[in-house]
């Protein structure tokens, strides 16, 4: 696994970029590109960089 290049904590254990709760992705994209709610979108936010572990 490559060394973490950012300070992003990840608690998604089945993500290929998760290395002991540190994100090792070179770039992190957060989605979705739209927001259906009017009071904020924290419930709809996902990591678009996620890749399942092999």
FILUM-791201 format. One record per residue: x, y, z of N, C-alpha, C, O, CB in turn; residue in one letter. Coordinates in nm, 3 decimals, decimal comma. Glycine has a CB too. Layout:
<sites>
<site <X; Y; Z>; <X; Y; Z>; <X; Y; Z>; <X; Y; Z>; <X; Y; Z>; "A">
...
</sites>
This chain:
<sites>
<site <0,086; -0,118; 0,000>; <0,000; 0,000; 0,000>; <0,090; 0,123; 0,000>; <0,193; 0,126; 0,067>; <-0,097; 0,001; 0,124>; "X">
<site <0,050; 0,223; -0,074>; <0,132; 0,344; -0,079>; <0,111; 0,431; 0,044>; <0,011; 0,416; 0,115>; <0,100; 0,424; -0,206>; "X">
<site <0,202; 0,519; 0,069>; <0,198; 0,606; 0,188>; <0,087; 0,710; 0,176>; <0,061; 0,762; 0,067>; <0,333; 0,675; 0,208>; "X">
<site <0,021; 0,740; 0,287>; <-0,085; 0,841; 0,288>; <-0,027; 0,977; 0,251>; <0,077; 1,018; 0,303>; <-0,153; 0,848; 0,427>; "X">
<site <-0,095; 1,048; 0,161>; <-0,049; 1,178; 0,115>; <-0,139; 1,289; 0,167>; <-0,118; 1,406; 0,135>; <-0,044; 1,181; -0,036>; "X">
<site <-0,237; 1,255; 0,244>; <-0,330; 1,354; 0,295>; <-0,362; 1,323; 0,441>; <-0,314; 1,225; 0,496>; <-0,460; 1,358; 0,210>; "X">
<site <-0,441; 1,405; 0,502>; <-0,477; 1,385; 0,642>; <-0,623; 1,344; 0,654>; <-0,695; 1,395; 0,740>; <-0,451; 1,512; 0,724>; "X">
<site <-0,666; 1,254; 0,569>; <-0,805; 1,212; 0,570>; <-0,818; 1,081; 0,644>; <-0,755; 0,981; 0,609>; <-0,860; 1,199; 0,425>; "X">
<site <-0,900; 1,082; 0,746>; <-0,929; 0,961; 0,822>; <-1,042; 0,887; 0,753>; <-1,144; 0,947; 0,718>; <-0,966; 0,995; 0,970>; "X">
<site <-1,025; 0,758; 0,733>; <-1,127; 0,676; 0,665>; <-1,164; 0,561; 0,756>; <-1,077; 0,490; 0,807>; <-1,075; 0,623; 0,527>; "X">
<site <-1,293; 0,542; 0,778>; <-1,337; 0,430; 0,860>; <-1,409; 0,324; 0,778>; <-1,478; 0,239; 0,834>; <-1,428; 0,480; 0,970>; "X">
<site <-1,393; 0,328; 0,647>; <-1,453; 0,229; 0,558>; <-1,352; 0,114; 0,541>; <-1,261; 0,122; 0,460>; <-1,492; 0,291; 0,418>; "X">
<site <-1,372; 0,009; 0,619>; <-1,274; -0,099; 0,625>; <-1,259; -0,176; 0,493>; <-1,154; -0,235; 0,470>; <-1,312; -0,195; 0,733>; "X">
<site <-1,360; -0,178; 0,408>; <-1,351; -0,253; 0,284>; <-1,305; -0,168; 0,165>; <-1,320; -0,210; 0,050>; <-1,485; -0,315; 0,252>; "X">
<site <-1,249; -0,050; 0,191>; <-1,197; 0,036; 0,084>; <-1,050; 0,002; 0,058>; <-0,973; -0,013; 0,153>; <-1,213; 0,186; 0,120>; "X">
<site <-1,013; -0,009; -0,068>; <-0,875; -0,041; -0,106>; <-0,777; 0,066; -0,062>; <-0,658; 0,037; -0,045>; <-0,866; -0,060; -0,256>; "X">
<site <-0,823; 0,188; -0,042>; <-0,736; 0,299; -0,003>; <-0,725; 0,317; 0,148>; <-0,653; 0,405; 0,194>; <-0,785; 0,426; -0,064>; "X">
<site <-0,795; 0,234; 0,226>; <-0,791; 0,244; 0,371>; <-0,671; 0,167; 0,424>; <-0,661; 0,046; 0,405>; <-0,922; 0,191; 0,433>; "X">
<site <-0,581; 0,236; 0,491>; <-0,465; 0,174; 0,554>; <-0,465; 0,213; 0,702>; <-0,410; 0,316; 0,740>; <-0,332; 0,219; 0,484>; "X">
<site <-0,526; 0,129; 0,783>; <-0,535; 0,154; 0,927>; <-0,600; 0,290; 0,956>; <-0,547; 0,371; 1,032>; <-0,396; 0,148; 0,991>; "X">
<site <-0,714; 0,313; 0,894>; <-0,796; 0,434; 0,910>; <-0,736; 0,558; 0,845>; <-0,783; 0,669; 0,870>; <-0,818; 0,461; 1,055>; "X">
<site <-0,633; 0,543; 0,762>; <-0,578; 0,655; 0,686>; <-0,605; 0,632; 0,538>; <-0,587; 0,521; 0,488>; <-0,425; 0,672; 0,712>; "X">
<site <-0,649; 0,735; 0,469>; <-0,676; 0,726; 0,326>; <-0,544; 0,741; 0,250>; <-0,471; 0,839; 0,271>; <-0,779; 0,833; 0,280>; "X">
<site <-0,513; 0,646; 0,162>; <-0,388; 0,650; 0,086>; <-0,408; 0,694; -0,058>; <-0,314; 0,694; -0,137>; <-0,323; 0,514; 0,089>; "X">
<site <-0,530; 0,731; -0,094>; <-0,556; 0,776; -0,231>; <-0,480; 0,905; -0,260>; <-0,469; 0,992; -0,173>; <-0,708; 0,796; -0,254>; "X">
<site <-0,429; 0,918; -0,382>; <-0,357; 1,039; -0,420>; <-0,451; 1,158; -0,433>; <-0,410; 1,272; -0,415>; <-0,283; 1,018; -0,552>; "X">
<site <-0,577; 1,129; -0,464>; <-0,679; 1,233; -0,482>; <-0,810; 1,178; -0,427>; <-0,840; 1,060; -0,446>; <-0,693; 1,275; -0,634>; "X">
<site <-0,887; 1,262; -0,361>; <-1,015; 1,219; -0,306>; <-1,125; 1,303; -0,368>; <-1,122; 1,426; -0,362>; <-1,017; 1,231; -0,151>; "X">
<site <-1,223; 1,236; -0,427>; <-1,340; 1,302; -0,483>; <-1,460; 1,271; -0,395>; <-1,483; 1,156; -0,360>; <-1,366; 1,258; -0,630>; "X">
<site <-1,535; 1,374; -0,360>; <-1,653; 1,357; -0,276>; <-1,776; 1,391; -0,358>; <-1,776; 1,489; -0,433>; <-1,645; 1,446; -0,149>; "X">
<site <-1,880; 1,312; -0,346>; <-2,000; 1,332; -0,425>; <-2,121; 1,325; -0,334>; <-2,105; 1,320; -0,212>; <-2,011; 1,229; -0,538>; "X">
<site <-2,239; 1,323; -0,389>; <-2,273; 1,326; -0,530>; <-2,262; 1,466; -0,588>; <-2,237; 1,562; -0,516>; <-2,412; 1,272; -0,552>; "X">
<site <-2,281; 1,477; -0,718>; <-2,271; 1,606; -0,785>; <-2,396; 1,690; -0,766>; <-2,398; 1,807; -0,802>; <-2,244; 1,586; -0,933>; "X">
<site <-2,499; 1,631; -0,712>; <-2,625; 1,703; -0,690>; <-2,664; 1,691; -0,543>; <-2,611; 1,608; -0,470>; <-2,738; 1,647; -0,781>; "X">
<site <-2,756; 1,774; -0,503>; <-2,807; 1,768; -0,366>; <-2,958; 1,782; -0,372>; <-3,009; 1,885; -0,416>; <-2,743; 1,879; -0,276>; "X">
<site <-3,029; 1,680; -0,329>; <-3,175; 1,682; -0,335>; <-3,237; 1,750; -0,213>; <-3,355; 1,786; -0,216>; <-3,228; 1,540; -0,346>; "X">
<site <-3,161; 1,767; -0,108>; <-3,217; 1,825; 0,014>; <-3,196; 1,975; 0,017>; <-3,112; 2,029; -0,055>; <-3,154; 1,760; 0,137>; "X">
<site <-3,273; 2,042; 0,100>; <-3,263; 2,188; 0,108>; <-3,192; 2,235; 0,235>; <-3,151; 2,351; 0,243>; <-3,401; 2,249; 0,101>; "X">
<site <-3,177; 2,147; 0,333>; <-3,118; 2,186; 0,462>; <-2,975; 2,138; 0,479>; <-2,927; 2,126; 0,591>; <-3,202; 2,134; 0,576>; "X">
<site <-2,907; 2,110; 0,370>; <-2,771; 2,057; 0,378>; <-2,766; 1,916; 0,324>; <-2,868; 1,848; 0,316>; <-2,719; 2,060; 0,523>; "X">
<site <-2,647; 1,871; 0,288>; <-2,636; 1,741; 0,221>; <-2,549; 1,640; 0,295>; <-2,503; 1,544; 0,234>; <-2,582; 1,761; 0,083>; "X">
<site <-2,526; 1,658; 0,421>; <-2,436; 1,567; 0,491>; <-2,483; 1,422; 0,485>; <-2,401; 1,331; 0,486>; <-2,422; 1,610; 0,635>; "X">
<site <-2,614; 1,399; 0,477>; <-2,665; 1,262; 0,468>; <-2,640; 1,201; 0,332>; <-2,641; 1,078; 0,319>; <-2,814; 1,261; 0,498>; "X">
<site <-2,617; 1,283; 0,230>; <-2,602; 1,234; 0,093>; <-2,456; 1,232; 0,046>; <-2,429; 1,193; -0,067>; <-2,684; 1,319; 0,000>; "X">
<site <-2,364; 1,274; 0,129>; <-2,225; 1,282; 0,088>; <-2,160; 1,145; 0,091>; <-2,174; 1,070; 0,188>; <-2,149; 1,379; 0,178>; "X">
<site <-2,087; 1,113; -0,016>; <-2,017; 0,985; -0,026>; <-1,877; 1,009; -0,082>; <-1,852; 1,112; -0,145>; <-2,095; 0,885; -0,115>; "X">
<site <-1,789; 0,916; -0,059>; <-1,655; 0,924; -0,118>; <-1,661; 0,858; -0,255>; <-1,678; 0,737; -0,266>; <-1,547; 0,855; -0,026>; "X">
<site <-1,648; 0,939; -0,359>; <-1,653; 0,888; -0,496>; <-1,522; 0,819; -0,534>; <-1,515; 0,757; -0,641>; <-1,682; 1,001; -0,594>; "X">
<site <-1,420; 0,828; -0,451>; <-1,291; 0,764; -0,478>; <-1,292; 0,617; -0,433>; <-1,204; 0,541; -0,471>; <-1,178; 0,841; -0,406>; "X">
<site <-1,391; 0,578; -0,353>; <-1,398; 0,442; -0,297>; <-1,377; 0,335; -0,403>; <-1,435; 0,338; -0,511>; <-1,533; 0,421; -0,230>; "X">
<site <-1,290; 0,239; -0,368>; <-1,271; 0,119; -0,449>; <-1,269; 0,002; -0,351>; <-1,197; 0,007; -0,251>; <-1,138; 0,126; -0,535>; "X">
<site <-1,346; -0,104; -0,378>; <-1,348; -0,218; -0,285>; <-1,213; -0,291; -0,284>; <-1,145; -0,299; -0,385>; <-1,460; -0,316; -0,322>; "X">
<site <-1,178; -0,343; -0,166>; <-1,055; -0,424; -0,155>; <-1,072; -0,551; -0,235>; <-1,182; -0,607; -0,243>; <-1,022; -0,456; -0,006>; "X">
<site <-0,965; -0,595; -0,293>; <-0,968; -0,719; -0,372>; <-0,972; -0,841; -0,284>; <-0,975; -0,953; -0,334>; <-0,848; -0,728; -0,465>; "X">
</sites>
